[in-house]
Amino acid sequence: MLDFTVKTELLSLRADDATCGTPTWIGKGLTCVCFKRKGAYQRICMNLTPSQEDRLQRLKHRMKVYFDASRPDHQGALRALWSATYPGQELHGLISEQWKEMGWQGRDPSTDFRGAGFISLENLLFFAKTFSTSFQRLLNKQGGKRATWEYPFAVAGVNITFMIMQMLDLESSKRRTFVRAVFIQMLSENEWAFDLLYCVAFVVMDKQWLDKNATYMEFNDVLKSTRAQLERELLLDDVLRIEDMPSYGLLC
């Protein structure tokens, strides 16, 4: 585990427990959340500009898009993922035994996107193109003492996307957490904040997997502890961007 100190103190990760009054969204683009910090309640308000609000809505839209194997752009994204993962290696088809090499459950990777949708494919593709060294290291299970029964890389990636979507819970009208408020501010500064957080989450998950000497049956436990670490890091006083998170340094 990384050694860092959480300076932001919350009574609870639940917004209704950690607020001085109910968190409110006042009009379009303005969100206010109260939190306990250094012994006193404070309120953070973000007045999103029209362009920032548009950025948030685009991310919400991405989260709602199902993978559709009949769409040419979705087929193209799958082919792009293969090319980024195995440069120079020919793909024999969108349904092929080759996909198992990447860690899909069967010959047809489209069946594994049900939980998180098309954005999970976009996340994998972003990881492969932006941090290719880290991507290849995790794909090929390089480094550390590995269990005989390892987690399947691609399916793990889909699960990580779903975990982050649950953690941020951007569509909820009842629970407004400070973690979500912090992320929205990060998104307002960088449209790729979600994709960057995904990459951080993947390397954190793999590190925890190795630290715990985990096996496949313990994957859900590792995913839960990964989420807890991400939440702790996002609440650090000096973390204003995804790049400021201590675990961002794990990315090559």
N, C-alpha and C positions, 0 to 999 in steps of 0.2 A: 504494500500500500504506500502511496505517496505520503510524505510527511508535510502537512500543512495545517494551519490553524484557522478555524472558522471564527471570524471576527463578528459576523452578523448573528445576533441572537434572535431566534424566533420562538414564541411560545409554542407554536405548532406549525406544520406545513399546511394545515388547513386554514384557508383564508378567514373563515368565520370564527376560528379560535384565536387568530393572531391579529385581529383588527380592533381598532378603537372605533366601533361602528361598522356597519356593513360596507365592504368595498363597493365602489360605484363606478359606473361608466356614464359620464355626463355628456350626452350628445354624442355625435359621431366623432370618434378619434380621441376622446379624452377619457383616460382611465386613472382612477385614484385608488391606491392601496395603502392601508396602514400596517405598520410592522413595528416590532419592538427591537430597538437597536441601542446597544450600549446603555441599557437600563431605562430608556425612555421611549415612548411611542412617537413615531414620526410618520409622516404621510408622503408618499411619492405619487406625483401626478405627471402623466405624460400626455401632452397635447400633440397628437399626431398630425402632421401636415397631410394634405390630400394625397401626396405621392407616397408618404409612409403608410397611410391607411390603405392605399391601393396595393402596396407591397404585402401587407398583412392579409388582405383579401385574396391575393394571388396564391399565397402559401396555403390558406384554407382551401382554396379551390384545388390545388395540387393534391391535398390530402383526401379529396373526395373522388378522384379519378380512379376508376377500376382498370386493371389491366385487361385489355381487349386484344386477343390474339389475331383478330381479323383486321385491326387497324394497321395500315402501313407504317405509321410513325412509331407505333409500339413494337412492331416487328423490327424496324430499323434500330431502335434502342437496344433490343436484345442482341442484334448482330454487332452493334457498336461495343456492347459490353464484352462479347466474345473477343473481338479484335483487340480491345484494350487489355484484356486478361491474357490472351495467348497471341501476341503479335506474330504474324507470319504463319500461323497454323490455320489451315482451312477448316471452316465449319461446314459440315455435311448437310445440315438442315436445322430448322427451328425445333424439330423433334428429332432427337438423336441421342445415342448413348454417350456422346461426348459431353453432354451437359452434366453428367454425374461427376465428371472430373472436377467441376467447379463447386460441387457440394449441393446440387439440387437433388430432390428426393427421387426423381425419375427421369425419363427421357424427355419429358415436356416441362420445362421450367415455368410455363404459364400457370400451371396448377398450383404453384407455391406462392403466388402473389395475392391469394384471396384475403389474407389477414391485413395487409398494409397497402395493397394497390400499386398503381404505377409509380408512385413516389419512391417506393422501396427499390425499384429498378433504377430510377434516376439517382438515388443515393449511392448505390453500388457503382454506377458509371462515374459519378463525380469523384468517388474515392479512388477508383482505378486510374482516372486521368490526372487528378490533382496531387495525390500522394502515392505514386506508383510503387515506390520502394516499400512503404509500409503495407500497401495493398498486397504486393507479391509475397512479402514476409509472412503475413497472416494466412494468405491463400495456401502457401506451401508449408505452413506450420513450422517455420524456421525459428530457431532459438528456444531455449528453455527445455525443461524435461516435460515431454508430452505424454499424455495418457495413451494407452493402446487404442481406446475407443474415443476418437476426437469428435468435436462438434463439426457438423457439415458447414463449410464456410458460407455459401450463398444463402442457405436457409437461415443461418444465424444472422446474416445481414438483414433479412426481411424482418426477423423478430426484433432486431435492434430498432429499426424504423418504427415498428408498432409500439415498442416500449417508450420511445421519445414522444410519439404522438399522445400516448396516455399521460405521460409526465407533464406535458405542456397543456393538454386539454383545452385547446384554443376555442373550441366550439361551445364549451359549457357556459351557461348563463347563471349557474348557481355557485360554483366554486371558482374563486379568483385568487390564485396563490401568488405570493411574491416571486416565486421562481418564474411563473408565466410572465409577470410584469417585467422582470429583468430581461427575459428572453425577447419580449416584444420591443424593448428598447434597443437590444442588440440587433434585432431584425431591421429596425428603422435606420440603423447605421450601415447594415450590410445585408443585401438581399439573399446572400448565400449562407446566412447564419445557421439555418436548419441543417444544411448539408455539411457545414463544418462541424457542427455539434455531433452529427452522425459519425463522422470520421473519428472524432475524439472518443465517442462512446465505444466504437469498435475496438480501438487500441486499449482502452481501459478494460473492456470486457476480456480481451485476450490476456492482458497482464494479470487480472484477477483470476482468470482460469489457471494460469501457470502458478500464481502464488498459492492457490488453494489445492493445487495438484488435482484438479477436478476431472471428473469423467462425464460422459454424455448425459447420464441420468441426473447430474447436478447442474445442468445448464440453466434451468429456471432460477435456481438459487444464485448463481453467478450473475444472471441478468438483474435480479433484484438488488444485489449489492452494487452493481454497476450504476443503476439508477440512483441509489442513495449517494454514491460518490459524486455523480454529476450534479445532483441537487446541492450538495455541500459546496462544491466548487463555484457554482453559479451564484451562491449567496455570499461569497467572499467580498469584502469591502473594495478590494482593488481589482476585481474582475469586472471590466466594463465591456469587453469584447470576448468572443469565443477564444481568440488568440491569447487572451490573458489568463485563461484557465491553466492551472499547474499541469494538467494532463496533456495539454496541447503539445508540450515538449516531447511527448512520446511519439509524435508523428515525425516521420523522416521527410 
